[in-house]
Amino acid sequence: ARAEALRVEKSAAFGPLAEAVRARARQTLEAVKAVPIPDLSNAETAADEYRKYVVKLDQVYQTCLPFLRKAIAALSSFVGAEPQATWPDVLPLVREMPPELVTVPPVDSAELSQAKKSLLALDEEEIHLGRARDEIATALARLEGEVAAHLSKDAELEAEIATATAVIDYVTAIEQAEAARQAIAALEQQKAERVRTAGDVWQKHQQTDAAIKVLEEELRNRAQEMAQLDERLQTERKDEPVLFGKDEWRSRVAGLEGQLEGLRTAYNQRLGVLNQFKIDLSAISVQVQTEQAQGGLVDRQLADTHAKRDLLERASREMGAKLGAARPARTVALGDAQQAFAALQQAKLEALGRVERLRGEMRRQKEENVRVLTRLKQLGVERQQFQGMLQNAQVAVTQGREEALRQLALQRRSAVERHVGEVLSGLERSLASVDAVFIDPAREELLKSTEPRKELEASVLEHAEKAAPVVAALARELDPDLAAQDATLGQIQVEFCDMAVSACKAAWA
């Protein structure tokens, strides 16, 4: 609520300040327009009268300008912003009257001949510039035709590059398909080798397995034989004679024991051979599994390569169909296709470079054309000036000096009115835009500055309460000085600015 009240209060105070700016702008324009153009009919005093007029106009402008700036400064200070623009300290008036407006060519003077020579020189230069303009137009037409031809060639090269890209893809697909066929042949050979190796390994596996079975059967027989022999040995040991035949018995027992030991030794040897066969069988089994895995891997590679070959052949057929007549009639190496593609790209770059050079030449020709046209306009202005001088000289010769002076006075008056009118119209436009340049931005700053800011409200209120006594004390101290300055400015406004219009009218009456 307090922020809204502050906004309403500042908005109410903003209106008079804005109106003061408008009033000062209006008063400045009225005061400047109130300065009358002096009598410039006398060629001898016209230059001095014009200088006095320019000085007087600047004095009125410079008298009113500070009050306008003060009003704008007050408005900007009120909203807490800086003015974004201002007016020049002096009006952009020509300080001296051009010599051709105050110089009257005497009867039968050299100025008449000089004016004629100048007009002839202007005619010759105009003819030369006209020829140059026609040549530039012809050159521009030629350059535009060349640019169009090169752009057409660039479009053709673009199409050829697209075709060359498709040919590269086509040749690449064909070469990859051929590589796939060669890989298939190598994989078929590798598969046959793997099958042969796997057969050999499997045969070796079967042979080792059969040998193990034979050895196992042999060991069973040997074990049975050792069991029988051991049984005979045990029986013989139980039948030990008491008195007679011990030597013979010991001989029999020793023979049986030696025979049993020999059988055990042979059994252990054959058992070692069996164990070695079993180790070999395990290794061969691993080799069989490895060969089977390798064979499966080769089969998968072969299937993948077949699929890749089929895909590439199908893609190459589709590419060939798309290429149509552009398809190579014979086998083309990929390097040759890439070299042709690079040559087309280089040709395209060269064509674009030529187009850029031609466009640069066109820009230069257009700039030259602008220069020629500008000079032709300048020649028109100079022609008018020399024709005026020639007319004045001719009037002086045919109708006398008085008529020449009258014509010159009319030209002088017209030129001054036109120049002053252009300057004052520019000033009027700038003064009429005070709303858009100063008042509207100030109003936006006012609205921004009075927007409520809740996060700072408490802090601001606290500091405002602390600063209020200090501000009040400063206001009491500065009020007398401010009142004195305001009274002085008001007196200047009443005694000079408000009286400027009538004073200027009285001074030039």
C-alpha positions as CSV (number, residue, x, y, z in Angstrom):
1,A,0.0,0.0,0.0
2,R,2.8,2.4,0.8
3,A,4.6,1.6,-2.5
4,E,1.3,2.2,-4.3
5,A,0.8,5.5,-2.6
6,L,4.4,6.5,-3.4
7,R,3.8,5.6,-7.1
8,V,0.6,7.7,-7.2
9,E,2.4,10.6,-5.5
10,K,5.3,10.5,-7.9
11,S,3.0,10.1,-10.9
12,A,1.1,13.2,-9.8
13,A,4.4,15.1,-9.5
14,F,5.7,13.8,-12.8
15,G,2.9,15.4,-14.9
16,P,3.9,19.1,-14.2
17,L,7.5,18.3,-14.9
18,A,6.7,16.7,-18.2
19,E,4.4,19.6,-19.1
20,A,7.2,22.0,-18.2
21,V,9.5,20.2,-20.7
22,R,6.9,20.5,-23.4
23,A,6.3,24.2,-22.6
24,R,10.1,25.0,-22.7
25,A,10.4,23.2,-26.1
26,R,7.4,25.0,-27.5
27,Q,8.7,28.4,-26.2
28,T,12.2,27.7,-27.7
29,L,10.7,27.0,-31.1
30,E,8.4,30.0,-31.0
31,A,11.3,32.3,-29.9
32,V,13.6,31.1,-32.7
33,K,10.9,31.3,-35.3
34,A,10.0,34.8,-34.2
35,V,13.4,36.1,-35.4
36,P,12.7,37.7,-38.8
37,I,14.9,37.3,-41.8
38,P,16.4,40.7,-42.6
39,D,16.2,42.6,-45.9
40,L,18.8,41.1,-48.2
41,S,17.9,43.0,-51.4
42,N,21.1,45.2,-51.2
43,A,24.0,43.1,-52.5
44,E,26.6,45.3,-50.7
45,T,25.0,44.9,-47.3
46,A,23.4,41.4,-47.7
47,A,26.4,39.5,-46.4
48,D,26.7,41.6,-43.2
49,E,22.9,41.5,-42.7
50,Y,23.0,37.7,-43.0
51,R,25.8,37.4,-40.5
52,K,23.9,39.6,-38.0
53,Y,20.8,37.5,-38.5
54,V,22.7,34.3,-37.9
55,V,24.3,35.8,-34.7
56,K,20.9,37.0,-33.5
57,L,19.2,33.6,-34.2
58,D,22.0,31.8,-32.3
59,Q,21.6,34.3,-29.3
60,V,17.9,33.6,-29.0
61,Y,18.5,29.9,-29.3
62,Q,21.3,29.9,-26.8
63,T,19.2,32.0,-24.4
64,C,16.3,29.5,-24.4
65,L,18.3,26.3,-24.5
66,P,19.5,26.4,-20.8
67,F,15.9,26.6,-19.6
68,L,14.9,23.6,-21.8
69,R,17.9,21.7,-20.5
70,K,17.1,22.6,-16.9
71,A,13.5,21.3,-17.4
72,I,14.8,18.1,-18.9
73,A,17.4,17.8,-16.1
74,A,14.7,18.3,-13.4
75,L,12.6,15.6,-15.1
76,S,15.5,13.2,-15.3
77,S,16.6,13.9,-11.7
78,F,13.1,13.3,-10.5
79,V,13.1,9.8,-11.9
80,G,16.8,9.2,-11.1
81,A,18.1,8.8,-14.6
82,E,20.4,10.6,-17.0
83,P,19.2,12.4,-20.2
84,Q,20.0,10.2,-23.2
85,A,20.2,13.1,-25.7
86,T,20.6,16.8,-26.0
87,W,20.8,19.7,-28.5
88,P,23.9,21.3,-29.9
89,D,25.1,24.5,-28.4
90,V,24.7,26.4,-31.7
91,L,22.4,26.0,-34.7
92,P,24.0,24.4,-37.8
93,L,23.7,27.5,-39.9
94,V,26.0,28.5,-42.7
95,R,27.9,31.5,-41.2
96,E,28.8,33.2,-44.4
97,M,26.7,33.8,-47.5
98,P,28.1,32.1,-50.6
99,P,29.9,34.5,-52.9
100,E,27.8,33.7,-55.9
101,L,24.8,35.1,-54.1
102,V,26.4,38.5,-53.5
103,T,28.7,38.9,-56.6
104,V,27.1,40.6,-59.6
105,P,29.0,40.0,-62.8
106,P,29.7,43.4,-64.5
107,V,28.6,44.1,-68.0
108,D,30.9,42.6,-70.6
109,S,33.0,41.0,-67.8
110,A,35.1,37.8,-68.0
111,E,32.6,36.1,-65.7
112,L,30.2,35.6,-68.6
113,S,32.9,33.9,-70.7
114,Q,34.0,31.9,-67.7
115,A,30.5,30.7,-67.0
116,K,30.1,29.6,-70.6
117,K,33.4,27.7,-70.5
118,S,32.4,26.1,-67.2
119,L,29.1,25.0,-68.7
120,L,30.9,23.6,-71.7
121,A,33.3,21.8,-69.4
122,L,30.4,20.4,-67.5
123,D,28.7,19.2,-70.7
124,E,31.9,17.4,-71.8
125,E,32.3,15.8,-68.4
126,E,28.6,14.8,-68.4
127,I,29.1,13.2,-71.9
128,H,32.2,11.4,-70.6
129,L,30.3,10.2,-67.5
130,G,27.4,9.1,-69.6
131,R,29.7,7.0,-71.7
132,A,31.3,5.6,-68.5
133,R,27.8,4.8,-67.2
134,D,26.9,2.9,-70.4
135,E,30.2,1.0,-70.3
136,I,29.5,0.1,-66.7
137,A,26.0,-1.1,-67.6
138,T,27.4,-3.2,-70.4
139,A,30.1,-4.6,-68.2
140,L,27.6,-5.4,-65.5
141,A,25.4,-7.2,-68.0
142,R,28.4,-9.2,-69.3
143,L,29.4,-10.0,-65.7
144,E,25.9,-11.1,-64.8
145,G,25.8,-13.4,-67.9
146,E,29.2,-14.9,-66.9
147,V,28.1,-15.4,-63.3
148,A,24.9,-17.1,-64.5
149,A,26.9,-19.3,-66.8
150,H,29.3,-20.3,-64.0
151,L,26.4,-20.9,-61.6
152,S,24.9,-23.2,-64.3
153,K,28.2,-24.9,-64.6
154,D,28.4,-25.2,-60.8
155,A,24.9,-26.8,-60.8
156,E,26.1,-29.3,-63.5
157,L,29.3,-30.0,-61.4
158,E,27.1,-30.5,-58.3
159,A,25.1,-33.1,-60.2
160,E,28.3,-34.8,-61.5
161,I,29.7,-34.8,-58.0
162,A,26.5,-36.5,-56.7
163,T,26.9,-39.1,-59.6
164,A,30.6,-39.5,-58.8
165,T,29.7,-40.1,-55.1
166,A,27.2,-42.7,-56.1
167,V,29.8,-44.3,-58.4
168,I,32.3,-44.5,-55.5
169,D,29.6,-46.2,-53.4
170,Y,28.9,-48.5,-56.3
171,V,32.5,-49.4,-56.9
172,T,33.1,-49.8,-53.1
173,A,30.2,-52.2,-52.9
174,I,31.5,-54.2,-55.8
175,E,35.0,-54.4,-54.4
176,Q,33.7,-55.3,-51.0
177,A,31.5,-58.0,-52.5
178,E,34.5,-59.4,-54.4
179,A,36.5,-59.3,-51.2
180,A,33.7,-61.2,-49.5
181,R,33.8,-63.8,-52.3
182,Q,37.5,-64.2,-51.8
183,A,37.0,-64.4,-48.1
184,I,34.4,-67.1,-48.6
185,A,36.9,-69.1,-50.7
186,A,39.5,-68.8,-48.0
187,L,37.0,-69.7,-45.3
188,E,35.9,-72.8,-47.3
189,Q,39.5,-73.8,-47.6
190,Q,40.0,-73.2,-43.9
191,K,36.8,-75.1,-43.1
192,A,38.1,-78.1,-45.2
193,E,41.4,-77.9,-43.3
194,R,39.5,-77.8,-40.0
195,V,37.4,-80.8,-41.0
196,R,40.5,-82.8,-42.0
197,T,42.3,-81.8,-38.7
198,A,39.2,-82.6,-36.7
199,G,38.9,-86.0,-38.4
200,D,42.6,-86.8,-37.6
201,V,42.1,-85.7,-34.0
202,W,38.9,-87.8,-33.7
203,Q,40.6,-90.8,-35.2
204,K,43.5,-90.4,-32.7
205,H,40.9,-90.1,-30.0
206,Q,39.2,-93.3,-31.0
207,Q,42.6,-95.1,-31.3
208,T,43.6,-94.0,-27.8
209,D,40.2,-95.0,-26.4
210,A,40.5,-98.4,-27.9
211,A,44.0,-98.8,-26.5
212,I,42.8,-97.8,-23.1
213,K,40.1,-100.5,-23.2
214,V,42.6,-103.1,-24.3
215,L,45.0,-102.1,-21.5
216,E,42.1,-102.1,-18.9
217,E,41.2,-105.7,-20.1
218,E,44.8,-106.7,-19.8
219,L,45.1,-105.2,-16.4
220,R,42.0,-107.0,-15.2
221,N,43.5,-110.3,-16.5
222,R,46.8,-109.5,-14.8
223,A,45.1,-108.6,-11.6
224,Q,43.2,-111.9,-11.7
225,E,46.4,-113.8,-12.4
226,M,48.1,-112.0,-9.5
227,A,45.2,-112.9,-7.2
228,Q,45.4,-116.5,-8.2
229,L,49.2,-116.6,-7.7
230,D,48.9,-114.8,-4.4
231,E,46.3,-117.4,-3.3
232,R,48.7,-120.2,-4.2
233,L,51.5,-118.4,-2.3
234,Q,49.4,-118.1,0.8
235,T,48.3,-121.7,0.5
236,E,52.0,-122.8,0.1
237,R,53.0,-120.8,3.0
238,K,50.4,-122.5,5.2
239,D,51.7,-125.9,4.1
240,E,55.1,-125.5,5.6
241,P,56.6,-129.0,6.4
242,V,57.5,-129.7,10.0
243,L,60.7,-131.7,9.6
244,F,61.5,-132.8,6.1
245,G,61.3,-130.9,2.7
246,K,61.7,-127.4,4.1
247,D,64.3,-126.5,1.5
248,E,62.1,-127.6,-1.3
249,W,59.2,-125.7,0.3
250,R,61.3,-122.5,0.7
251,S,62.3,-122.9,-3.0
252,R,58.7,-123.2,-4.0
253,V,57.7,-120.1,-1.9
254,A,60.6,-118.0,-3.2
255,G,59.7,-119.0,-6.8
256,L,56.1,-118.0,-6.2
257,E,57.0,-114.8,-4.6
258,G,59.4,-113.9,-7.4
259,Q,56.8,-114.8,-9.9
260,L,54.2,-112.6,-8.1
261,E,56.7,-109.7,-7.9
262,G,57.3,-110.0,-11.6
263,L,53.6,-109.9,-12.3
264,R,53.2,-106.9,-10.0
265,T,56.0,-105.1,-11.7
266,A,54.5,-105.8,-15.2
267,Y,51.1,-104.7,-13.8
268,N,52.4,-101.4,-12.6
269,Q,54.2,-100.8,-15.8
270,R,51.0,-101.4,-17.8
271,L,49.1,-99.3,-15.3
272,G,51.5,-96.4,-16.0
273,V,51.0,-96.9,-19.7
274,L,47.2,-96.8,-19.1
275,N,47.4,-93.6,-17.1
276,Q,49.5,-92.0,-19.8
277,F,46.9,-93.1,-22.4
278,K,44.2,-91.5,-20.2
279,I,46.2,-88.3,-20.0
280,D,46.6,-88.3,-23.7
281,L,42.9,-89.0,-24.1
282,S,42.0,-86.0,-22.0
283,A,44.3,-83.8,-24.1
284,I,42.9,-85.2,-27.3
285,S,39.4,-84.6,-26.0
286,V,40.3,-81.0,-25.4
287,Q,41.8,-80.8,-28.8
288,V,38.6,-82.3,-30.3
289,Q,36.5,-79.7,-28.5
290,T,38.8,-77.0,-29.7
291,E,38.6,-78.2,-33.3
292,Q,34.8,-78.3,-33.0
293,A,34.7,-74.7,-31.6
294,Q,37.1,-73.6,-34.3
295,G,34.9,-75.3,-36.9
296,G,31.8,-73.6,-35.5
297,L,33.6,-70.2,-35.6
298,V,34.6,-70.8,-39.2
299,D,31.0,-71.8,-40.0
300,R,29.7,-68.6,-38.4
301,Q,32.3,-66.5,-40.2
302,L,31.3,-68.3,-43.4
303,A,27.6,-67.6,-42.9
304,D,28.3,-64.0,-42.0
305,T,30.5,-63.5,-45.1
306,H,27.8,-65.2,-47.3
307,A,25.2,-62.8,-45.8
308,K,27.5,-59.8,-46.3
309,R,28.3,-60.8,-49.9
310,D,24.6,-61.2,-50.6
311,L,23.8,-57.8,-49.1
312,L,26.6,-56.1,-51.0
313,E,25.6,-57.8,-54.3
314,R,22.0,-56.7,-53.8
315,A,23.2,-53.1,-52.8
316,S,25.4,-53.0,-55.9
317,R,22.6,-54.1,-58.1
318,E,20.3,-51.4,-56.7
319,M,23.1,-48.8,-57.0
320,G,23.7,-49.8,-60.6
321,A,19.9,-49.5,-61.3
322,K,19.9,-46.0,-59.8
323,L,22.9,-45.0,-61.8
324,G,21.4,-46.1,-65.0
325,A,23.4,-44.8,-67.9
326,A,26.0,-43.4,-65.6
327,R,27.0,-46.9,-64.4
328,P,30.5,-47.7,-65.5
329,A,30.6,-50.0,-68.5
330,R,33.7,-51.7,-67.3
331,T,35.3,-52.4,-63.9
332,V,36.6,-49.2,-62.3
333,A,39.1,-49.2,-59.5
334,L,38.1,-47.4,-56.3
335,G,41.2,-45.2,-56.5
336,D,40.3,-44.1,-60.1
337,A,36.7,-43.2,-58.9
338,Q,38.0,-41.3,-55.9
339,Q,40.5,-39.4,-58.2
340,A,37.6,-38.5,-60.6
341,F,35.6,-37.3,-57.6
342,A,38.5,-35.2,-56.3
343,A,38.9,-33.7,-59.8
344,L,35.2,-32.7,-59.9
345,Q,35.4,-31.2,-56.4
346,Q,38.5,-29.2,-57.5
347,A,36.6,-28.0,-60.6
348,K,33.7,-26.9,-58.4
349,L,36.0,-25.0,-56.1
350,E,37.6,-23.3,-59.1
351,A,34.1,-22.4,-60.5
352,L,33.1,-20.9,-57.2
353,G,36.3,-19.0,-57.1
354,R,35.6,-17.6,-60.5
355,V,32.1,-16.7,-59.4
356,E,33.4,-14.9,-56.4
357,R,36.0,-12.9,-58.5
358,L,33.2,-12.0,-60.9
359,R,31.0,-10.9,-58.1
360,G,33.8,-8.8,-56.7
361,E,34.2,-7.2,-60.1
362,M,30.5,-6.6,-60.2
363,R,30.6,-4.9,-56.8
364,R,33.5,-2.7,-58.0
365,Q,31.6,-1.8,-61.1
366,K,28.5,-1.0,-59.1
367,E,30.6,1.2,-56.8
368,E,32.0,2.9,-59.8
369,N,28.4,3.4,-61.1
370,V,27.4,4.9,-57.8
371,R,30.4,7.3,-58.1
372,V,29.4,8.2,-61.6
373,L,25.8,8.8,-60.7
374,T,26.8,10.9,-57.7
375,R,29.1,13.0,-59.9
376,L,26.2,13.4,-62.4
377,K,24.0,14.7,-59.6
378,Q,26.8,17.1,-58.5
379,L,27.1,18.2,-62.1
380,G,23.4,19.0,-62.1
381,V,23.8,21.2,-59.0
382,E,26.9,22.9,-60.5
383,R,25.1,23.4,-63.8
384,Q,22.3,25.1,-62.0
385,Q,24.8,27.4,-60.2
386,F,26.7,28.2,-63.4
387,Q,23.4,28.7,-65.3
388,G,22.3,31.1,-62.6
389,M,25.6,33.0,-63.0
390,L,25.2,32.9,-66.7
391,Q,21.7,34.1,-66.5
392,N,22.7,36.9,-64.2
393,A,25.5,37.8,-66.6
394,Q,23.1,37.7,-69.5
395,V,20.5,39.7,-67.7
396,A,23.2,42.3,-66.8
397,V,24.2,42.4,-70.5
398,T,20.7,42.5,-72.0
399,Q,18.5,44.2,-69.4
400,G,21.0,46.2,-67.3
401,R,22.5,46.0,-63.9
402,E,19.3,46.8,-62.0
403,E,17.5,43.8,-63.3
404,A,20.6,41.6,-62.6
405,L,20.6,42.9,-59.0
406,R,16.9,42.2,-58.6
407,Q,17.3,38.6,-59.9
408,L,20.2,38.1,-57.6
409,A,18.3,39.5,-54.6
410,L,15.4,37.1,-55.3
411,Q,17.9,34.2,-55.5
412,R,19.6,35.3,-52.4
413,R,16.3,35.6,-50.4
414,S,15.2,32.2,-51.7
415,A,18.5,30.5,-50.8
416,V,18.5,32.0,-47.2
417,E,14.8,31.1,-46.6
418,R,15.4,27.6,-47.9
419,H,18.6,27.1,-45.7
420,V,17.0,28.6,-42.6
421,G,13.8,26.6,-43.2
422,E,15.8,23.3,-43.4
423,V,17.7,24.1,-40.1
424,L,14.6,25.3,-38.2
425,S,12.5,22.3,-39.5
426,G,15.2,20.0,-38.1
427,L,15.1,21.8,-34.8
428,E,11.3,21.7,-34.8
429,R,11.3,17.9,-35.4
430,S,13.8,17.4,-32.6
431,L,11.8,19.7,-30.2
432,A,8.5,17.9,-31.2
433,S,10.1,14.5,-30.2
434,V,10.7,15.4,-26.5
435,D,7.9,13.0,-25.5
436,A,9.5,10.1,-27.3
437,V,13.1,10.9,-26.4
438,F,12.8,12.3,-22.8
439,I,9.3,12.1,-21.3
440,D,8.3,8.5,-22.2
441,P,11.7,7.0,-21.1
442,A,11.5,9.0,-17.9
443,R,8.0,7.7,-17.2
444,E,9.2,4.1,-17.7
445,E,12.1,4.8,-15.3
446,L,9.5,6.2,-12.8
447,L,7.3,3.1,-13.1
448,K,10.4,0.8,-12.6
449,S,11.6,2.8,-9.6
450,T,8.2,2.7,-7.9
451,E,7.5,-1.0,-8.4
452,P,7.1,-2.7,-5.0
453,R,10.0,-4.8,-3.9
454,K,8.9,-6.9,-1.0
455,E,12.3,-8.4,-0.2
456,L,13.7,-4.9,0.4
457,E,10.6,-3.3,1.9
458,A,11.5,-3.9,5.5
459,S,15.1,-2.9,5.1
460,V,14.1,0.3,3.2
461,L,11.5,1.2,5.8
462,E,14.1,0.8,8.5
463,H,16.7,2.9,6.8
464,A,14.1,5.5,5.8
465,E,13.1,5.9,9.4
466,K,16.7,6.4,10.3
467,A,17.4,8.8,7.4
468,A,14.2,10.8,7.8
469,P,15.6,13.2,10.6
470,V,18.8,13.7,8.6
471,V,16.9,14.6,5.4
472,A,14.6,16.9,7.3
473,A,17.6,18.7,8.8
474,L,19.3,19.1,5.4
475,A,16.0,20.3,3.9
476,R,15.8,23.0,6.5
477,E,19.4,24.1,5.9
478,L,19.0,24.1,2.0
479,D,15.5,25.6,1.7
480,P,16.8,29.3,1.8
481,D,19.4,28.6,-0.9
482,L,17.0,26.7,-3.1
483,A,14.3,29.3,-2.7
484,A,16.8,32.1,-3.7
485,Q,18.0,30.2,-6.8
486,D,14.4,29.5,-7.9
487,A,13.5,33.2,-7.5
488,T,16.5,34.1,-9.6
489,L,15.6,31.7,-12.4
490,G,12.0,32.8,-12.3
491,Q,13.0,36.4,-12.6
492,I,15.2,35.5,-15.7
493,Q,12.2,33.7,-17.2
494,V,9.9,36.6,-16.7
495,E,12.3,39.4,-17.6
496,F,14.0,37.7,-20.6
497,C,12.6,34.5,-22.0
498,D,8.9,35.5,-21.8
499,M,9.8,38.8,-23.4
500,A,12.1,37.3,-26.1
501,V,9.5,37.0,-28.8
502,S,8.3,40.6,-28.5
503,A,11.8,41.9,-28.1
504,C,13.0,40.1,-31.2
505,K,10.0,41.4,-33.2
506,A,10.7,44.9,-32.0
507,A,14.4,44.7,-32.7
508,W,13.9,43.6,-36.4
509,A,10.8,45.8,-37.1
